[in-house]
Amino acid sequence: MVTHNCGDFLATGAPDPTAGASIDDENCWHLDEEQVREQVKLFLSQGGYYGSGKQLNSMFAKVREMLRMRDSNGARMLTLITEQFMADPRLALWRQQGTGMTDKCRQLWDELGALWVCVVLNPHCTLEEKACWLRQLRKWGDMEVCPLEDGNYGNELPNITSALTQNSSHRQSSLVRPRRTVFTRAVEGCDLHWQDSHLQRIISSDFYISPSYQREEHVPTACARVDALRSHGYPKEALRLTVAIINTLRLQQQRQLEIYKHQKKELLQRGATTITNLESWVGHPLNPIGCLFLTLTEACRVEDENCLEISVYQHVPVVNSSPESGESYLSLALEVALMGMGQQRVMPEGLYAQDKVWRNEEQIIGRLQELELDAVLVQTLRKQCILLLEGGPFSGLGEVIHRESVPMHTFAKYLFSALLPHDADLAYKLALRSMRLPVLETTSSGDVTHPHHIVSVVPSRYPRWFTLGHLESQQCELASTMLTAAKGDMLRLRTVLEAIQKNIHSSSLIFKLAQDAFKIATPADNSSDTTLLNVMRMTLSTLNWRRREMVRWLVTCATEVGVRALVSILQSWYTLFTPTEATSIVAATVMSHNTILRLSLDYPQREELASCARTLALQCAMKDPQNCALSALTLCEKDHIAFETAYQIVIDAASTGMTYGQLFTIARYMEHRGYPLRAFKLASLAMTHLNLAYNQDTHPAINDVLWACALSHSLGKNELAAIIPLVVKSVHCATVLSDILRRCTMTAPGLAGIPGRRNSGKLMSTDKAPLRQLLDATISAYINTTHSRLTHISPRHYGEFIEFLSKARETFLLAQDGHIQFAQFIDNLKQIYKGKKKLMLLVRERFG
């Protein structure tokens, strides 16, 4: 793709506008209008790819350059660009689908709107020109596809909980807000003029001593005038107006501080505040703070070819300020940036407006970081920070802020790093106060060791806060910056950890910070125990997907700290873990061979840990027998009394709180440990919870049932006699019952070799108890199943059914009069199901 330089928009052979033109020249040069249209159309069609955004921005820069040269083609070129923007076919599409445009595109539209504000504020335009622009702007603004100022297509709900609830009329107006397009500010700008005598005196003389820019014009509007003066080639005037605006802001700040001092007590008692600024300056469409900052720093820029990459500034004294004030345009730039960023403001409506707030913040901070902080700037920084901390409703760093206030984390992180080398106390005071995120705070602060499970309710409770995730990660960044700075200073570290505990509500972020804290706070001595346990406690107070990882990490940390920390977490497990975590992860890891080796523990220490682990195991088994009983038994194996206690807990819970699956698992464990009689008792209890229907011949519990019967059989006739009634009651599946019956008749009972028991060596008879009961149950299960299967059988299952009857016959024949019973059964079937001719034919063929 061929790129064109700025000169290409002008007819060939024409002088370059940068050479300068006299103000009186009307339409200094001919503009190649067709080429401008084609270029914009081409760049827009590429949708921000292939550097087309850059190309469009350089066309905007060209317009600014022409305005600065006072070339009337500037406004004409902007008109051509705007016409192409309005004809972009994507606008109708975005509107139809209700989707927002891309960020790159939005930024181009914002710049377009801001440029029109500059054009209409030209101090030397004629009334006819202004009337002509106003017509054009209104025409574009009335078009349906015209993008709205806040980036929405009106498909998001207005903010019903308006921050300005001082009176109800505000709330009403927030529900039916007039439609504001990207051109609305320019339309409003057409009403402004430069005839005011006070304004004229400010911009025409360095020595007009004005206490402030007294018209008290709305700040963004006043800043738009500054931008217009700069853009139309009046840098001196722009600078004078900027100084006047800053003087006004200072006066306002002082006045608000005085008012706040009188109301302070009442506001602090109420714990609430109103927001005095109706419009936020950060993220504002006209970028007022950026505009003032640039105007002031441009007056201080050092022209040096060697440092093209970075900006180098020098202090240029403010004309007409007293020499002893040491005030320079550079210190004013810093001051106004801090004032603007520190302004308390309500979170704006809509995703785009919210994104814009933090993009603008980062932009301003990026510029601030270019300033070398010398003594003069440090003094400005400290003074402004103290004012912001003492500030009432006008300050986002004041003691009490509105619940919907935009958080100050990003700004505070910059201030903290900038202040730290010069005034650490102030740096910490400021950063700690900024840690709050009021929108997430529940009404009562409650117990900080157990924060509520806030994380799960956040998205639905704050649907208006689209950038909440970003804000929380900025809060985490601020905390992390403080933690790193506090390394080696236990007192500061503890204070930062308390702030984290109180203000951060996302468990995965707390986990990340806990890991940072642990890296920072592992001194050789053990003073970090309590502090660290507190930070770990925070990580466990909310459930989330990284939970297991957190628990494991905590045990690793405690191991690093030493045996006392391990004892501490075992003893206070209930404040940190669920019973399952405490037994299956914590105690198991503490008792592992690795831990003992890692800490090279002596015998008394090992005993102390083991004793704590056993106490924990029994407490957890009592609290949650279902999930902890098996782990508890394993942990108590080496201590007879503890093991007995754990077993008793299982027996007590078996009838109420446990499933057959859990009981079978513990029963098998008991058999494996060499307690067959206890295993038998638990298996019997498990059987009472089980119910297998006639058609559940692949149920997962079948293996457990077969194992329980085999265990009883191996213990002897008494045990087998005790379990069979339970089996008959719980199992109604014929194939399972016949399998048990077959196994019981194959060998004599009592092979477990229990001392004092003699194995008689006799096979058991199916005619006598207890097998007789099992045989009867099996036969009736076959009969019931046969009828159930025949009610809805299809021809493709006939073959399978005949095989099933053959199995049934084998069981019938185990009874003394089995062949008679079976013959009667078959005759019955032929009678009842004679309608199924084909099937009954197959039955006759096989069974006569």
N, C-alpha and C positions, 0 to 999 in steps of 0.2 A: 504494500500500500504506500502510495506517495504521501509524504507528510508535507504540509505547506507551512511556510513561516508566515508570521503575522502580516508582512507586507503584501502577501498574495491577495488580500481582500480588496486592494486598491488597484485602480486601473494602472496598467503597465506604464512605466515612464513617469508616473506621478511621484513627487517627492515623498519621502517617508514622513508620516505624521510625527514621529519622534523628534524630528528636526525643530518642531515647535511652530506654532502659528499665532498670528496676532488675534487678540480676543474679538476684534471687530469683524474678522472674516466670516461671512456667512457660508455654511457648507464648504469648508476649506478645500476638501478634495472630493473627487467623484468616487463613490463607493461601488464596487462591482457587486450589485445586489444579488444577481442570479447565482454568482459563485458562493456567496454567503449562504443562501438558501440550500444549495446543493450539498455544501460541506456539512451543515447542521443535520440535514436529512440523513446523510451517509453515516455520520457519527451516532445519531440516535438509533439508526437501524441496527447498529452493531451492539446495542444494548449494554454498553459499558465494558465490552470486551476489547481486546487488542489496543488497549490504551485510549479508547475513544473518549473515556471520561476525562483523561488528561487533555485531550485535544479540545474538548468543549470548555474545560477550565481555562485553557490558554486563550480561547476566543473571548471568554468573560474578562480575562486580564487585559485583552486588547481593548475591550469596551472601556474599562477603567482608565487605561492609558489615554484613550481618545478624550475621555471626560477631563482628565487632568490637563490635557493640552487645550482644553476648552474648544474642542472640535465638535461642531453640532452633529457630525456623522455618528458620534458615539450613541446617541439616543436612537438614531435611525437603525444602526446595526443591531442594537438590542431589540428593537421592534421586530426586525427580520428573524432574529434568533427565536424570540418568543412565539411568533406565528408558527414556526416549524415545530417548536415544543408542543404547542396546543394541537397541532395536526398529527401528533404521534399516535398511530393506530392502537398502541398498547393501552392508552388511557381508557378507552371505551371498554376494553377487555377487562382491565383491572377493576373498573367500576362495576361491570356486570357480575364478575365473580366475587366481588366484595373482598378481594385480596389486596393487600398493601403492595405498593411498588417496591423495587429493590432499594436497599440503602443508598447505593451509589447514585441511583436516579433521584431519590429524595433529596440528597445533598445538592445535586445540580439545580433542582427546582428551588431549593432554599436560597441558593446563591442568586438565582434569577430574580426571586422576590426582593432580596436585599438590594440588588443592583437597581431595580426600579425605584426603591425608596430613595437611593442616591440621586437618580435622575430627576425625580420630581422635587427634590430638595435643592436643586441647583440655585444658588443665590442670585444668579443673573438671568434666569429664563423669563420670557415674556408671559403675560397672562394668556395669550392665544396658545402658546406651546403647552402650557399647563392644562388648559381646557381640552386640548387635543389628546394629550396623554390620558387625562381622566376618562374621556370617552372610550379610548382603547382599553384601558385597564378594567373599566366596568363591563365592557363587552366580553372580554375574556373571563372575568370573574363570574359572569352570569351563565357561562356555558356549563352544561351538566357535567362534562368530563373534567372541569377545572379541579386540580388537586387542592385538598383542604390544608389549612395551615398546620393542623396537628397530625397530619398524616393518615387520618382515618377516613373512611368513606361513610362516616356516620353509622357504622354497623356496631359500634361498641356503645354500651350503656353510658349515659352521662354519670358523673360522680354524684350520687345521691347524698353520700355523707360528705358534703362539701366542707372544706376546712373552714370556710368563712361562716360559721354558724352563729356569729354574733347576732344577726337578725334574720328573720324568716324570708325577707324579700330576696336576700342573697341566694337562699336555697332555691327559691322559686326560679330565679333567673338562671341558676345553674342547670335546671332541667330543660328549659327551652332556650338554648343559647343560639344567637344568630349564627348563620353559616359564615365561617371565616375561611377565605381561600388564601392561596399563597400571594395574591395581589392585594388583599384587604389592607395591609399596612401601607402600601404605596398609595392606595386610594385615600386613606386617612391622611397620608403625608401631603396630599394636594391641598389640604386645608391650612397647612402651616406656611407662615411667611417669615421674612427676616426684618420686618419694619419696626419691631419693638425697640424702643430707644435704649433701654437697659442692655438688651442683647447686643445692639450695635456698639455701645460703648465698651462692652466686654471684649468683643472680637477685634475692635479697631485700635485698642491701646493696651500696651503692657502695663501702663501706670494708672489705669482706672482702678482705684482701690475699692473693690466691692467685697462686702463681708461674704457674699456667696452669690451664686446664680439664683437671685431671689424669686424668679417667677415660679420656682418650685416645679418646673416642668417635669413630667414623668421621666424617670431616669433613662429608660431605653430610647425614648423620643429624643431627649437631649443628646444621647450618644449617637443617634442616627444623624443629627445635625453635624456632629464632629466628623462622622464618616463622610458626610456629603462635602464638608469643607476640604477634607483631605483629598477626596476623590476629584474635586473640581479644581485642584491646584491652589489651595489656600492653606499651606501647612502651618504658617504662623498663627493664623486665626483659629485653626483647629486646636493648636496647643493651648492658646489662651482660654478657649471655651472649656477644654478638658480640665485645666487648673480650677476654673470657676465651679465646674461640676463637683470636683473632689472636695473643694471647700464646703459646698452645700452638703455633701454626704457626711463630712466630718461633723458639721453642725447638727445634722439630723441624728447622727450617732450619739452625740453628747446629749441632745434633747431627749432621745429615747431612753438613755441611761438614767437621766434625772427622773423621768416619769416612772421608770421601772423601780428605782430605789424607793419610791413612795409606796408602790403596790407590792413590792417584793414579798413581804410577809404573807399577804393574802394569797398571792399566786403560788407560793411554795406550799401553803397549807392545802390549797385546792389540788396541787400537783398537776395543774393543766395550764396551758397558755394558748392565746390566740396567735395567729400569724399576721404580722403587720404588713408584710409585703404581698400585695395582691398578685404580683407577677414575678416569677423567678428570673433573675438575670443570667443564671447559668443555664445554657440550653435554650436561651431565648432566640427567636428567629433573627433578631437583629444583632446578636452577639455583642451586647453593650460592653461587657468587661474586656473582651478581646480587643474591641475597637479602641477603648481608652488606653489599654496596655500598649498596643502597637504604636499609637500616636506618641506616647511618652518615650517608649524605648527607641523609636526612630530618631527622636531628637538627641539621643545619647550614643547612637551607633558610631563606632570608629571605622572610618573607611581605610581598610588595610587589605592590599591584594593578597598578602600571605595567608590570611585566615578566611578564606572563602567558605570553608566548611562550617565553622562555628561563629556564633555572633559574639562580637566583643563590644562591650559597652563602657562608657566612662561617665563619671558624674558631671552633669552640666547643671550649674546652680539655677534654681527657678528665678526668672527675672522678677524683681520686685518683692522677693521674700527677704526677710532680715538675714544677714550673713550668719548670725550666731545660731539660727535655726538649723543650719547645715542641710537644708532641704534641697534635693536635686530632683530633676525629672525622673531619674532612675528610682529614687526612694519612693516617689509618688506612684510610679508604676507598680512597685511591689505592694504598696499600701492599698491601692485600689483593687488589685487582684485579690488580696487577702479579705478585704471588705466584701467583695462580690461573692467570693467562694464561701465565706463564713455566714452569708445571709441565710436566715432560717426561711425555708420555703416548702410549700406543699408539693408532694409528689404529683406531677402533672398527669393528665388523662392519656391513656393509650400507649401502646408499645413503642411507637416511633418517638413520641415526645420524651418517654423515659430513657430510651436508648441515647437520645440526643443529650440529655442531662449529663450522663457519665462520659459520653464522647467529648463534650465540651470541657468537662472537668479535667479530663486527661490532657486535652490540648493546652489548657491554661497552665496546668502543672508542668507540662513539658517545657513551656516557655519560661516558667519560674526557675526550672532547674538549669537554665542556661545562664542565670545570673550568678556571678561570683559573690558570695556573701561576705562583704567586708564589714568593718565596724559600723559604718553608717546604716547599712542594710540590716545588720543584726539588731541594731537599736529599733529600727522601724518594725521588724518582725516581732520582737519582744513586746513592744508597746501595743501593737495591734492584737497580738494573741491575748494579752491581759484584758484588753477591752472586750474581746469576743467571749472570754470566759466569764467576765462580770456581766455581760450583756443580758438584756431581758429578751422579750419576744423577737427582737430584730436579729438575734444571733442564734445560729444553729449549734453553737457550742455553749449556750447559756445553761443554767442549772436545770431549768424545766423546759421541755420542748413538746410541741404538739405531737400527737400519736402518728399523724400522717406526714410528719416532717421527712424531707429527704435526708438520709443518713450522711454523716460527715467522714466516713472511714477513709476514703481515698485522700481527702484533703488533710485529715489528721495525720495520716502516714507521712505525707510530705512535710508537714510542720514538725512532727516528732524528729524525723531524720535531720531537718535543718536546724532545729533548736538544740538537739542533744549535745553537740560539742560545746555550746555556749551557756546553756542553762538547763541542766538535766532535770531539775525539779519541775520546772515549768513544762518541759517536754512531756514528762510522765503524767503530770496533772491533766494536761490537755488531751493526751492520747487515751488515758483511762476514761475520761469523761465521754470521749467520742465513741467508746466501744458499744454504747447502747444502740438498740434497733427497736424503737418503741412499738412499731407495728406488730412485732412478734411477742411483745410482753403481755402475759396474762394479767388480769386486773390485780391479783395479789401476787407479790413476789414469792410468797411461800417459802418452802424449805429448799435451799439451794443444793443440798446434797442429793436431793431427788427431783431433778427437774421433771416437769410433766412430759408425757410422750407427745411433745408438740409437733415433732417432725411429720407425723402422719397427717395432721390436719392443716398444715400450712397452705397448700395450693388452693384448697376449696375456700379457706377462710379469707384469703386476700386475693380475690380474682383480679383486682384492679392493679396489683403490683406485679406487672409482667416481668420486671427485671430482678425479682426477689433473689433468684439464684446467684446472679452477679453480685448483688449487694452483700449477700451472706459470704461470698468468697472474698470480697473486699474487707469485710469485718475480720475474717480469718487472717488475711494478709497483715492487717494492722496488728493483730494479736501476735502473730509470728515475728513481726519486726520488733515488737517490744520484748518478746521472750529472748530473742537473740541478743538484744542490747543488754538484757538483765543478767546475762551469764556471769556467774561468780558472785552475784549480789543476792543473797538468799531473801533479804527483806523485799527487794523489788520483785524478785521472782514470785514470791508468795502473793504479793499484791496483784501482779498480772494474772496469776492463776485464778485468784478469786474473781477477777473481772471476767475471765473466760467462763468460769462456772456460772456466773450470774447472767451473762449476756448472750452467750452463743447457744442456739437451740438445735443446731443440726449435728446429730451424733457422729456422722462421718467426718465433719470438720473438727469436732472436738477430738476425735481419735487421731487425726493428722497432727493437731496441736500437742496432744499428749505425747506423741512420738517425738516431736520437736523438743518438748520440755524434757523428756527423758534423756535425749542426747546432750542437752545443755546441762542438766542437773545430775550428773553422776560423779560427785566428788568422791575422793577416797574415804572421807569420814561419812558417817551415816545420817548426817543432819537432814538429808533430803527425804528420808523415809516418809514422814507425815505429809509433806507437801506433795510428794509424788503419789502417795495413795489417794490423796484428794483428787488429783487430776485424773487418776485412773478411775476413781469412783464416777467421775463425770462421764467417762466414755461408756460406762455400762448402764447409764440410767435411761437410755432410749433403745428400743429394739430396732435393729436394722440388719440388712443383709451381710454386713461385715462383722456381725456380732461374734461368731466363733473365732475369727481372726483376732478380734480385740481381746477376748478372754485369754487366748493362748499367749498373746503379746504381753498381757498383764502378768501372767505367771513368769514369763521369761524375764520381765523387768524386775519382779520381786526376787527372782533367783539372783539376778545381777546385784541387787542391793544387799542380799544376804539372808541368813536363816531367820533373823527377827522379822523381816518383811514377810517371809513365807508364813511364819506362825501367825502374824497379824492378819493376813488375808484368809487363812483357814479359820481363824477364830471369828472374824466378822464377815463370813461368806454371805450372810443373808442381806447385807447392805450392798453387796456387789454383784451377786450372781443369782440365777435361778437354781433351784435344787439340782436339776439335771446337769447344768453346767458345772456346779460345784463338785458333784461326784464324778461325772464321766470325763471332764477335762481337767479341772483344777487339782483335786486330790490325787487323781490318777497320775498327773504329771509330777506333782510334788513327791509322790512316793516312788517315782520311777528310778531305776538304777542310774540313769544319766544325771539326774539332779543330785543324787547322793555323791556321785563321783565329782561332779562340777564343783560342789561346795566342800569336798573332802571333809565330810562330817564325822565327828567321833560318835561313839555309841550313845551317850546321853542325849546328844542333839538329835540323832536318828530316832530315838525313842520318843522324844518330845514331839517331833513332827508326826510320827506314826500315831501317837495318842490323839493329837489334834485332828488328824485325818479321820480317825475312827469316830470321834465325837461328831464331826461334821457329817460323816456317812449316816450315823444313826438319826441325827436331826433331820437330814434330807429325806431319809426313808420314812420317817414319821409324817413329814410334810407332804411328800409326793411319792407314796409307795409304788404306784404304777410305773413311774419312770426311773425310780432310784433304787428299788429293792435289790436288784441284781448287783449293781455297782457297790452297794453298801455291803452285801455279803462278801464280795471279792475283797473289798478294802479291810474287812474285819477278820479275814481267814485266820490270821496268825494269833488272834486273841480270843480264847474260848468264850469268855463272858460276853464280849462284844458280838461275837458270831451268833451266840444263842439269842441275844437280844434282837439282832437283825432278823433272825429266823422267826422269832415270835411276832415281830412287826408284820412280816409277810403273812403269817397265819391269820393274824387279826384282820388284816386288810383284805384277805382272799375273798371273804363272802360279800364284801361291799364294793371295794374300789378297784378290783383288778379283773382284767379280761382273761379268758382261757389261754390266749396266746402267751401273755406275760407269765401266767402260772406254769404252763408247760415248759417255758424256757428256763424258769428257776428250778423246776422239778428235774429237768435234764442236767442242769448244773449240779444239783445235789447228788444225783446218781454218779456223775463224773467225779465228784469230790469224795465218793465213798460213803454216802448216806442214803442207801437204797430205801429204807423205811420212810425217811422224810420225803424222798422223791415220790414214793407211793402216795403219801398223804396229800402232797401238793397236786399230784396228777388226779387224784380222786376229786379234789376241790375244783380243779380245772374242768373235769367232766360235767360237773353240775351247771357250768355256765354255757355248755355247748349244745347246739341243736342242729343236727344234720338231716335235711329233708331227703325224701326217697330218691330225688333226681340229682343230688349233689355228690355224684360219685368221683368228682375230681377236686373236691374241696381241699384247700391247703392243710386243714387240721387233721386230715385222714392219717398222715404219717404219725402225728402226735398220739392219736387214738391207738394205732397199732403198737406204738412204742409203749404206751401206758399198759396195754393188755399184756404185752410180752414181759414187762417189768413185774406185773402182778403174778403172772404165771411162774416166773422164775423165783418169786419169793415164797410161793406155796399155795396150797389149796384155800386157806383162809382168806388170803389177800385176793385171790382170783374170785372167790365167792363174794367178796365185798365189792369188787369193781363191776362184775357182770350186770347187776341190777342198774347201775349207773349208765352202763353202755346201752342197755336196752331202752332206757328212758330217753337218752340223748340222740341215739343214732337210728335213723329210720331208713337207711340206705341198704338195700338187700345185699349188694355185692360186697360192701364193707363188712357187714355182719357175717356173711358166709366165709370171708377171708379170715376173720378172727376165730370163727368156729373151727375152721380147718387147722389153723396153727395150734389151737388149744388141744386138738385131738392127736397131734403128731408126736408130742413128747410128754413125759410125766412132769407134773408141776414140782417146783421147789429145787431149782438148780443153783440158787444164788449162794449156796454154801454158808448160810447164816448159822453161827455157832449155836449149838443146842437144838437145832432143827434136824430131823432126819428126813431124807428124801425116800418115800416109800417105793419109788421106781415103777409104780403102777400107772398105766394110762387111764385117763378119766373116761367114764361112759357118758354118752350123750343122753342116756335114759334117766340119769340121776341128776340131782342138783349138784353144782350150779349150772352145768352145761345144758340141762333140759330147757331151762328158761331161755337160754340164748338160742337154742335150736327152734323153739316155738316162735320166738320173735323174728328169726330169720325167715321161717316159712311164711309167717303172716306178712312180712315186708315184701316177699316175692309176690304174694297174692295181690296186695294193694298196688304194687308197682305195675303188675300186669294190667290191672283194670285201668290205671291212670294212663298207661301207654296206649291202650286200645281205643280210648275215647277220641284221640286225634292222631291216628296213625295213617301214613300215606304208603302206597304200594312200594315205593323205593326203600322203605324201612322193613319190609316183610322178612327178608333174609336175616337181618340183625335180630329181629324179634324172636324168630325160631331158635337162634343160638342162645338168646336170653332164657327161653323156656328150658333148653337142655341143661343150662347151669342150674336153674331152679330144681330140675329133677334130681341132680346130684345131691342137693341139700335135703329134699324130701326123703330121699332114700336112706338118710342117716337116722331117720326115726323108725321105730319098730314096724309100724303099719304104714310106712312111707309110701310104698307102691300103691296101696289102696287109696291113700289120701290124694296122690298125684293123679290117679285115674279119674277120681271124682272131680278133681279140679279141672281136668281137660274136658270132661263131659259138660261141666258147667259152662265153660267158655263156648263150646259148640252151640249150646242152647241160646246163651245171651247174645252172641255175636254172629248168629247165623246169616245175617244180612251181608257180612263180609265173606262172600262165597269163596273168592280166590284164596284168601288167607286161611279160612277153615279147611280148605282142600290141602294146603301145605301142612297144617297142624295134623290132619289125619294121616298124611303120608309119613310124617316123622314119628308121631306118638300113638297111632292107631285109633 
